[in-house]
Amino acid sequence: MNPKVSVFIATSLDGFIARKDGTLDWLDAANANVPDGEDCGYQAFIETVDVLVMGRNTYEKVMTFGSWPYGNLPVVVLSRNPTTLSPPPADTVTYSDEMPKALCDRLSREGINHIYLDGGTTIQRFLSAGLVDELLITVIPILLGDGKPLFGQLPRDTALTCLNTKRFEFGFVQMHYRVEKDS
């Protein structure tokens, strides 16, 4: 049985996860309005995760944050050429060039039960492969007009069931969807 695969991410109202150049200034500005101690459910979510899978671009962006935000959580960075990446900040970071299905199969054999995906291309690849089980998307009340989209082309329609929607007093809206699998 494959692990549960989840996405937990923020987007602009028009569906972008970053500006074209990868900057997140709009998200930093929005987070300045979030009350101290509020994390929109992130800590509760991350406590259920066994491994984080992210793409190379996301990894390189995280490396600019100053401190490693994932503690001892195992992280798999997807890259065809890991030798060009910044050195890992922790011994919990590994690299893989596996396709999504092969990676899920391997992680399942290793006893992983819950995978957290981060990064637009990585999320798009796992969605295209039919491997994503749930999406937790926090919409930030801003229109960017252009940027890196969360979603891209898919080989088929992907039906979703809304499990929950939460409105935060500071303007964010979080939607939790189950991805319906083909039967």
C-alpha positions in Angstrom: 0.0 0.0 0.0 1.4 3.4 -1.0 1.9 6.1 1.6 -0.6 8.9 2.0 0.6 11.9 -0.1 -0.3 15.4 1.0 0.2 18.9 -0.2 0.2 21.8 2.3 0.9 25.1 0.5 -0.1 28.8 0.2 -1.1 30.5 -3.0 -2.2 33.9 -4.1 -5.9 34.2 -4.9 -5.0 33.8 -8.6 -3.2 30.5 -7.9 0.5 31.5 -7.8 2.9 30.1 -5.3 5.8 32.5 -6.1 6.6 35.4 -8.4 8.2 34.4 -11.7 11.7 34.9 -10.2 10.8 32.7 -7.2 10.5 35.5 -4.7 7.9 35.2 -1.9 7.8 38.9 -0.7 4.0 38.9 -1.0 3.7 35.9 1.3 6.2 37.4 3.8 4.1 40.6 3.8 0.8 38.7 4.3 2.4 36.6 7.1 3.2 39.9 8.9 -0.6 40.1 9.6 -0.8 36.7 11.2 -1.1 36.8 15.0 1.7 35.3 17.0 1.2 31.6 17.6 -1.1 31.1 14.6 0.3 28.7 12.0 -2.9 27.8 10.1 -2.6 24.2 11.2 0.9 23.6 9.9 2.4 22.2 13.2 -0.5 19.7 13.6 -0.1 18.7 10.0 3.7 18.3 10.0 3.5 16.1 13.1 1.7 13.5 11.0 4.4 13.5 8.2 7.1 10.9 7.9 9.0 12.5 5.0 9.0 15.7 3.0 9.6 15.5 -0.8 10.5 18.7 -2.5 12.0 19.7 -5.8 15.4 21.2 -6.5 14.1 24.8 -6.9 12.2 24.6 -3.6 15.2 23.2 -1.8 17.4 26.0 -3.1 14.8 28.6 -2.0 14.6 27.0 1.5 18.4 27.2 1.7 18.1 31.1 1.5 15.8 31.2 4.7 18.8 31.2 7.0 17.9 28.3 9.3 16.7 24.9 8.3 13.0 24.8 9.1 12.4 21.1 9.1 14.4 19.9 12.1 15.0 16.2 12.0 12.2 15.4 9.5 13.7 13.4 6.6 13.7 15.4 3.4 14.1 14.0 -0.1 15.1 16.5 -2.8 14.2 15.5 -6.3 17.0 16.4 -8.8 18.5 14.9 -11.9 21.8 16.4 -10.9 22.3 16.6 -7.1 25.9 17.5 -7.4 24.9 21.0 -8.5 22.8 21.6 -5.3 23.8 23.5 -2.2 25.2 21.1 0.4 22.6 19.7 2.7 22.3 21.4 6.1 21.4 18.2 7.9 22.1 14.5 7.6 18.3 14.0 7.1 18.5 15.4 3.5 18.9 12.9 0.7 18.6 13.2 -3.1 16.6 11.2 -5.6 16.1 11.2 -9.4 13.3 8.7 -9.2 10.0 9.2 -10.9 7.1 9.8 -8.5 5.6 6.3 -8.6 9.0 4.6 -8.1 9.8 7.0 -5.2 6.4 6.3 -3.5 7.0 2.6 -3.9 10.5 2.8 -2.4 9.4 4.9 0.5 6.5 2.5 1.2 8.9 -0.4 1.4 11.0 1.7 3.8 7.9 2.0 6.1 6.9 5.6 5.2 3.2 6.2 5.8 2.8 9.9 5.0 4.6 12.0 2.4 4.4 15.8 2.4 5.0 17.4 -1.1 6.3 20.9 -1.6 7.2 22.8 -4.7 5.1 23.5 -7.8 6.7 21.2 -10.3 6.9 18.3 -7.8 3.3 18.7 -6.9 2.3 18.9 -10.5 4.3 15.7 -11.3 2.7 13.7 -8.4 -0.8 15.0 -9.4 -0.2 13.9 -13.0 0.9 10.5 -11.8 -2.3 10.2 -9.7 -0.4 9.9 -6.4 -1.7 12.9 -4.4 -4.3 12.1 -1.8 -5.1 15.4 -0.3 -4.5 19.2 -0.9 -4.4 21.7 2.0 -4.3 25.1 0.2 -4.2 28.4 2.1 -5.3 31.2 -0.2 -3.7 34.6 0.6 -5.8 37.6 -0.3 -3.6 39.1 -3.0 -3.7 39.0 -6.8 -0.2 38.7 -8.3 -1.3 38.6 -12.0 1.7 36.5 -12.9 4.1 34.0 -11.3 4.7 30.3 -10.7 1.4 28.5 -10.8 0.5 25.8 -8.3 -1.2 23.8 -10.9 -0.2 23.0 -14.5 -1.5 20.8 -17.2 -2.9 17.4 -16.2 -3.4 14.3 -18.3 -7.1 14.1 -17.2 -9.6 15.8 -15.0 -8.9 15.4 -11.3 -12.0 15.3 -9.1 -11.8 16.7 -5.6 -14.0 16.5 -2.6 -14.0 19.4 -0.2 -13.4 18.1 3.3 -13.2 21.5 5.1 -12.9 25.2 4.5 -11.7 27.6 7.2 -11.7 31.4 7.1 -9.1 33.1 9.3 -9.8 36.6 10.8 -6.7 38.0 9.1 -8.0 37.2 5.7 -6.6 33.8 4.7 -8.9 31.0 3.6 -7.8 27.4 3.9 -9.3 24.7 1.8 -8.8 21.0 2.5 -9.6 18.6 -0.4 -9.5 14.9 -0.9 -8.3 13.9 -4.4 -10.7 11.3 -5.8 -8.9 8.3 -7.3 -9.9 6.7 -10.5 -11.7 3.4 -9.9 
